[in-house]
Amino acid sequence: MAQLECEHPEVDWPNFSAKDFRGANPDLRDSSDAALAIYFGRYGRQEGRPMRVNQPPPGLIASVARDLLGPDVPLDDLTTWSDLFAAVDDAVDSGFAPAIETILEEPDDRIMVVRLAEAVYHCVPSPVDVRFWQAMIKRRGRPYVVTSVLRFFARDQEAVRHRTGDATWAAVGADQRARIHLLGDHSIVVTPAEWHRRRAASRPDSGAGGFWTPTVASVEGPLVSVICSLYGGGDFIRPYLENITSQVGFKHHELIIIDAASPDGEKVTIREFAERFPNIHYHRQDERIGIYEAWNIGIELSRGRFLTNANLDDVRHPCSLDQMAAFLEAHTAIDVTYTDVLYSLEPHLNWEMTDSIGVRTSLPPITTWNLLEFNSPHCAPMWRRELHRELGVFDVTFRSAGDWEFWLRCADAGKRFHKLADPLIACYPNPEGMSTSEDTPSLREQWPIRERYRNLLLQPERALDPLREVGVSDA
């Protein structure tokens, strides 16, 4: 493969071809060869951008060609992605692509882009992709966006597997799992080296919990039910129980632990804590169950006015339960409250140290538009138990994204979310966790979720409605 001819120390990458890289990354198409090489060296590798378009599975080119160009399209000369890109460009320019022309006649840009992506992907696109293609229409016109959608599809291995019905899914590499991709802006990546550099330079404040005075109203029974799904707790169970039971106002709440037939013998440690804290309730299942089955059992057993989940590998600010509950008590128009999240690459790290390292999300206020893109409530929101009486419990057909589906169900029903100003949760991206393990199902579960809530993407007055999130003054 010909190398890029450019005298610059950052462009000498083995087997790098600006042409191939441009074809695999259509959002960078207008850049010069030298700029692409520099970008790849500085950022592209870290972002996981492919150097070239992957070879298509057998039959995929013909299938896509028939969908876009019609059943009579000659297929003998269509063997690569480049062949298909060129054939589609020619058909659009000449007007001999009835299926594409029908899509391009749709007057609404948003609906047109969604329909085009569905024709290529056989699934609903993400809001970020729709926004990108809408912007491209304004810059370069509708015909150009057809090939752009194709190029995006060609470089998306998971989308290709989804369309072809391939039951195997690309494993998330260990190097990618070790990095922190900040929820809400995956373009921001923190490497282990950067995280440890920050840790070495951090100066924790030991007074993290001293500013909050409990304001729990007088209630009969627990105010908050904290639900924990337990499996493989091992070394995590003791630090976890210490963190939860040290919450300010914990005596006003309850912890419900659903043991999903864990083999690690956590029962001994749990009973030790339950002797000191009678508001800890432990229930062991006879056989292994999923996280959402466990949460649903916890919901059925709970007595609190508000619910929250607390994962074994996360750490809570000492005042998190009281602060979130106090907000929901004071603002009855809000159904779900959530916060930004701190990240730690070290398990069991205390709150003060994690806070001082300062690797955190910057989540936007929830709208149905951005909630279709990522799960802003993330790992530990708090919500009103009445939501389950009205909208049902978590969908157990999901292994990793059932909470995301439930928040979209709430948004679809007009429920309101509010983000508190300060982070109250610290997340450890456990390599063995459901959403971060090598065989995580979270990538494949995005497809049925977006299909289920396609109406939110197609209705601009709902998808961009800022009233899906209301401020304190509005509540």
C-alpha positions in Angstrom: 0.0 0.0 0.0 1.4 3.4 -1.0 2.5 5.5 1.9 1.4 9.1 2.4 4.1 11.4 1.0 4.5 14.2 3.6 7.5 15.4 5.6 6.0 15.6 9.0 7.0 13.5 12.1 3.5 12.6 13.0 2.4 11.1 9.7 4.8 8.1 9.3 2.3 5.4 10.3 2.8 1.9 8.8 0.1 1.0 6.3 -1.6 4.3 6.7 -3.5 5.4 3.6 -5.3 8.8 3.7 -7.7 7.5 1.0 -8.7 4.5 3.0 -8.9 6.5 6.3 -11.1 9.1 4.6 -13.4 6.4 3.2 -13.8 4.7 6.7 -14.4 8.1 8.4 -16.8 10.2 6.3 -17.1 12.9 8.8 -13.4 13.8 8.1 -13.8 13.6 4.3 -13.0 17.3 3.6 -9.6 17.2 5.3 -6.3 17.1 3.4 -4.2 13.9 3.3 -1.6 15.4 5.7 -4.3 16.7 8.1 -5.8 13.2 8.2 -2.5 11.5 9.0 -1.8 14.0 11.8 -5.3 13.5 13.2 -5.0 9.8 13.1 -1.7 9.9 15.0 -2.8 12.3 17.6 -6.5 11.3 18.2 -7.8 8.7 15.8 -6.1 5.7 17.3 -7.2 6.7 20.8 -10.8 7.2 19.6 -10.7 3.7 18.0 -11.2 5.1 14.4 -10.6 2.4 11.8 -7.8 2.9 9.3 -9.9 1.4 6.5 -13.4 0.1 5.8 -13.8 -3.5 6.8 -14.5 -6.1 4.1 -18.2 -6.8 3.9 -19.7 -10.2 4.9 -20.8 -12.4 1.9 -24.1 -11.2 0.4 -24.2 -7.9 2.2 -23.3 -5.7 -0.7 -26.0 -7.3 -2.9 -28.6 -6.9 -0.1 -27.9 -3.2 0.4 -27.7 -2.6 -3.4 -31.2 -4.2 -3.9 -32.7 -2.1 -1.1 -31.3 1.2 -2.5 -31.1 0.5 -6.2 -33.9 -1.9 -6.8 -34.3 -5.7 -7.5 -32.9 -5.4 -11.1 -29.6 -3.8 -10.3 -26.7 -5.8 -11.9 -24.5 -7.2 -9.1 -21.6 -8.7 -11.0 -19.5 -5.5 -10.6 -20.5 -4.9 -7.0 -18.0 -6.7 -4.8 -16.6 -4.1 -2.5 -17.8 -1.1 -0.5 -16.1 1.2 -3.0 -18.1 -0.4 -5.8 -21.3 0.2 -4.0 -20.5 3.8 -3.1 -19.8 4.6 -6.7 -22.9 2.8 -8.0 -25.1 4.7 -5.6 -23.5 8.0 -6.4 -24.1 7.3 -10.2 -27.7 6.2 -9.6 -28.5 9.3 -7.5 -26.9 11.6 -10.1 -28.7 10.0 -13.0 -32.1 9.7 -11.2 -32.2 5.9 -11.8 -32.7 4.9 -8.1 -36.5 4.8 -7.4 -36.1 3.6 -3.8 -33.7 6.4 -3.0 -35.7 9.0 -4.9 -38.8 8.1 -2.9 -36.9 8.7 0.3 -35.4 12.0 -0.9 -38.9 13.3 -1.8 -39.8 13.3 2.0 -40.0 17.1 2.8 -38.9 16.8 6.4 -35.1 16.5 6.7 -35.3 14.6 10.0 -37.8 12.0 8.7 -35.9 11.7 5.4 -32.6 10.9 7.2 -34.2 8.4 9.5 -35.9 6.6 6.6 -32.6 6.5 4.6 -30.7 5.2 7.6 -33.4 2.5 8.2 -33.1 1.4 4.6 -29.3 0.9 5.0 -29.0 -0.2 8.6 -32.4 -2.0 9.0 -32.7 -0.3 12.3 -33.3 3.2 13.8 -30.2 5.5 13.8 -28.9 7.4 16.8 -29.8 11.1 17.3 -26.2 12.1 17.0 -26.0 10.5 13.5 -29.3 12.1 12.5 -28.1 15.5 13.6 -24.8 15.1 11.7 -26.6 14.1 8.5 -29.1 17.0 8.9 -26.1 19.4 9.1 -24.6 17.7 6.0 -27.8 18.3 4.1 -27.5 22.0 4.8 -23.9 22.0 3.7 -23.9 19.7 0.7 -27.5 18.9 -0.2 -29.6 15.8 0.0 -28.1 13.6 -2.7 -24.7 13.7 -1.0 -26.0 12.4 2.3 -27.0 9.0 0.7 -23.4 7.9 0.3 -22.5 9.4 3.6 -25.0 7.1 5.4 -23.6 4.2 3.5 -20.0 5.0 4.6 -21.0 5.3 8.2 -22.7 2.0 8.0 -19.7 0.3 6.3 -17.4 1.2 9.2 -19.8 0.3 12.0 -19.1 -3.4 12.7 -21.9 -3.8 15.2 -24.4 -2.3 12.7 -23.3 -4.7 10.0 -23.7 -7.6 12.4 -27.1 -6.4 13.3 -28.3 -6.2 9.7 -26.8 -9.5 8.7 -28.3 -11.3 11.7 -24.8 -12.3 12.9 -25.2 -13.7 16.4 -21.5 -12.9 17.3 -20.5 -9.5 18.6 -17.1 -7.9 18.6 -15.5 -8.2 22.0 -14.5 -4.9 23.7 -10.8 -5.0 23.9 -9.1 -4.8 27.3 -7.4 -1.5 26.4 -10.7 0.0 25.5 -12.3 -1.2 28.8 -9.5 0.2 30.8 -10.1 3.7 29.4 -12.8 6.0 30.6 -15.2 7.1 27.9 -17.1 9.9 29.6 -20.9 9.4 29.3 -22.5 12.2 27.4 -19.3 13.0 25.4 -17.5 9.9 24.3 -15.0 12.1 22.4 -13.4 12.7 25.9 -11.3 9.7 26.8 -9.2 9.4 30.0 -6.4 6.8 29.8 -5.1 4.9 32.8 -1.9 6.9 32.6 -3.8 10.2 32.8 -6.0 8.9 35.6 -3.0 7.8 37.7 -1.2 11.1 37.0 -4.2 12.9 38.4 -4.4 10.5 41.4 -0.7 11.2 42.3 -1.3 15.0 42.2 -4.7 14.9 44.0 -5.2 16.5 47.5 -8.4 15.1 48.9 -10.6 17.1 51.2 -11.4 15.0 54.3 -14.6 17.1 55.0 -16.7 15.9 52.1 -19.8 15.1 54.3 -19.7 17.9 56.8 -21.8 20.5 55.0 -25.2 18.6 54.9 -27.8 18.7 57.7 -30.4 16.0 57.2 -33.8 17.4 56.3 -35.8 14.1 56.1 -39.4 14.7 56.8 -41.3 12.7 59.4 -42.5 9.6 57.5 -43.9 6.3 58.5 -41.5 3.6 57.4 -38.4 4.1 55.2 -38.1 7.1 53.0 -35.7 5.6 50.4 -35.4 1.9 49.4 -31.9 1.2 48.2 -32.0 -1.9 45.9 -28.9 -4.0 45.3 -28.5 -6.9 42.9 -25.8 -9.2 44.3 -23.8 -11.7 42.3 -20.0 -12.3 42.7 -19.7 -9.6 45.4 -16.5 -11.1 46.8 -14.1 -8.4 47.8 -16.7 -5.7 47.1 -19.3 -6.5 49.7 -17.7 -5.2 52.8 -16.6 -1.8 51.4 -20.0 -1.5 49.8 -21.9 -2.1 53.0 -19.6 0.3 54.9 -20.3 3.0 52.3 -24.1 2.5 52.3 -24.5 2.2 56.1 -22.4 5.3 56.6 -24.8 7.5 54.6 -26.1 10.5 56.5 -29.6 9.6 57.6 -29.3 5.9 56.8 -31.6 5.0 59.7 -34.4 6.7 57.7 -33.9 4.4 54.7 -33.7 0.7 53.9 -31.2 -1.5 52.0 -32.7 -4.4 50.1 -30.1 -7.0 48.9 -31.3 -9.5 46.3 -28.7 -12.3 46.2 -29.0 -13.8 42.7 -27.5 -17.1 43.8 -24.0 -15.7 44.2 -21.3 -18.3 44.7 -19.1 -16.0 46.9 -20.6 -16.5 50.3 -21.4 -12.8 51.0 -24.2 -13.8 53.3 -21.9 -14.0 56.3 -20.7 -10.4 55.9 -24.3 -9.2 55.2 -25.6 -10.8 58.4 -22.8 -9.1 60.4 -24.0 -5.7 59.2 -27.7 -6.6 59.5 -27.2 -7.3 63.2 -26.2 -3.7 63.6 -28.6 -2.3 61.0 -32.0 -3.8 61.1 -33.0 -1.8 58.1 -30.8 -4.2 55.9 -33.0 -6.9 54.3 -31.3 -9.8 52.6 -33.1 -12.2 50.2 -31.3 -15.0 48.4 -32.7 -16.6 45.2 -32.4 -20.3 44.6 -31.0 -19.8 41.1 -29.2 -17.2 39.0 -31.4 -14.3 37.9 -30.6 -11.2 35.9 -30.1 -7.7 37.3 -33.5 -6.5 36.3 -35.3 -9.5 37.7 -33.5 -8.8 41.0 -34.5 -5.1 40.9 -38.1 -6.0 40.3 -38.1 -8.3 43.3 -36.5 -5.5 45.3 -39.2 -3.1 44.1 -41.9 -5.6 45.2 -40.4 -5.9 48.6 -39.6 -2.2 49.1 -41.5 0.1 51.4 -39.8 3.4 50.6 -41.4 6.4 49.0 -38.4 6.8 46.7 -36.3 4.1 45.1 -32.6 4.0 44.0 -30.3 1.3 42.9 -26.8 1.0 44.4 -24.3 -1.2 42.6 -21.6 -3.1 44.4 -18.7 -1.5 42.6 -19.9 2.1 43.0 -19.3 4.6 45.9 -21.8 7.2 47.1 -21.2 10.6 48.5 -22.0 10.4 52.3 -25.1 12.6 51.8 -26.3 11.2 48.5 -29.5 9.5 49.8 -30.6 12.4 51.9 -29.8 15.0 49.2 -31.7 13.3 46.4 -34.7 12.4 48.6 -34.9 15.9 50.0 -35.0 17.3 46.4 -37.8 14.9 45.4 -39.8 15.8 48.5 -39.4 19.5 47.9 -40.2 19.3 44.1 -43.2 17.2 43.5 -43.3 17.8 39.7 -40.0 15.9 39.3 -40.2 12.2 38.9 -36.5 11.2 38.6 -33.4 12.9 39.8 -29.8 12.2 38.8 -26.3 13.7 39.0 -23.0 13.7 37.2 -20.8 10.8 37.9 -17.2 10.6 39.1 -15.0 7.8 37.6 -12.3 5.7 39.3 -10.0 3.2 37.9 -9.2 1.8 41.3 -11.8 -0.3 43.2 -12.9 0.7 46.8 -11.3 4.1 46.5 -13.0 6.5 49.0 -15.2 9.4 48.0 -12.8 12.1 49.0 -9.9 10.8 46.9 -12.1 10.1 43.9 -13.6 13.6 44.1 -10.2 15.2 44.3 -9.0 13.3 41.1 -12.0 14.9 39.4 -12.7 12.7 36.4 -16.4 13.3 35.9 -19.1 13.5 33.4 -20.8 16.7 32.3 -24.3 15.4 31.5 -26.8 17.7 29.8 -30.3 18.2 31.1 -32.4 15.3 29.7 -34.5 15.7 26.7 -36.1 12.9 24.8 -33.6 13.7 22.0 -30.4 13.1 24.1 -32.0 10.3 26.1 -32.3 8.3 22.9 -28.5 8.7 22.5 -27.3 7.7 26.0 -28.5 6.8 29.5 -28.1 10.1 31.4 -29.5 8.8 34.7 -26.6 6.4 34.5 -25.7 4.2 37.4 -27.6 5.5 40.4 -30.6 7.9 39.9 -33.5 8.2 42.4 -37.1 8.0 41.4 -40.7 7.8 42.7 -42.0 4.4 43.3 -45.4 5.5 41.8 -43.7 5.3 38.4 -43.8 1.5 38.5 -47.5 1.5 39.5 -48.2 3.6 36.4 -45.7 2.3 33.9 -44.7 -1.2 35.0 -41.4 -2.5 36.2 -38.0 -3.1 34.4 -38.1 -5.1 31.3 -36.2 -8.4 32.1 -35.6 -9.2 28.4 -32.7 -6.8 28.6 -29.4 -7.8 30.3 -27.7 -4.4 30.5 -30.0 -1.7 29.1 -33.2 -2.3 31.0 -32.9 0.8 33.1 -32.3 2.9 29.9 -35.4 1.5 28.4 -37.4 2.4 31.5 -36.2 6.0 31.5 -37.3 6.3 27.9 -40.6 4.8 28.9 -40.9 7.5 31.5 -39.9 10.2 29.0 -42.4 8.9 26.5 -45.1 9.2 29.1 -44.2 12.9 29.9 -42.4 12.2 33.2 -39.8 14.8 34.3 -36.2 14.5 35.2 -33.8 16.9 37.0 -30.1 16.8 37.4 -28.6 18.0 40.7 -25.7 20.3 40.5 -23.0 18.2 42.2 -21.9 14.6 41.5 -23.0 12.2 44.3 -22.0 8.9 42.7 -18.5 7.5 41.9 -18.4 4.7 39.3 -15.7 2.0 39.0 -15.8 0.6 35.4 -15.4 -3.0 36.7 -13.9 -5.1 33.9 -16.1 -8.0 35.1 -19.3 -5.8 35.2 -22.3 -6.3 33.0 -21.9 -3.1 31.0 -18.1 -3.1 30.9 -17.1 -6.8 30.5 -15.6 -8.1 27.3 -18.9 -9.6 26.0 -21.1 -6.7 27.2 -24.6 -6.8 25.7 -25.0 -3.0 26.0 -24.0 -2.3 22.3 -26.5 -4.8 20.8 -29.3 -3.7 23.1 -29.3 -0.2 21.7 -31.0 -1.4 18.5 -34.3 -2.7 20.0 -34.5 0.2 22.4 -34.3 2.8 19.6 -36.8 0.8 17.5 -39.2 0.8 20.4 -39.0 4.6 20.9 -38.7 5.6 17.2 -41.6 8.0 17.6 -39.5 10.2 19.9 -36.9 10.6 17.1 -39.5 11.4 14.4 -41.5 14.0 16.3 -39.4 17.2 16.5 -41.7 18.9 19.0 -41.1 16.0 21.4 -37.5 15.1 20.5 -36.2 18.6 21.1 -38.7 19.6 23.9 -36.7 21.3 26.6 -39.6 20.8 29.1 -38.6 17.2 29.4 -36.2 18.6 32.0 -37.4 21.4 34.3 -35.5 23.6 36.6 -36.1 23.9 40.3 -38.0 27.2 39.8 -40.5 25.4 37.5 -41.1 22.4 39.8 
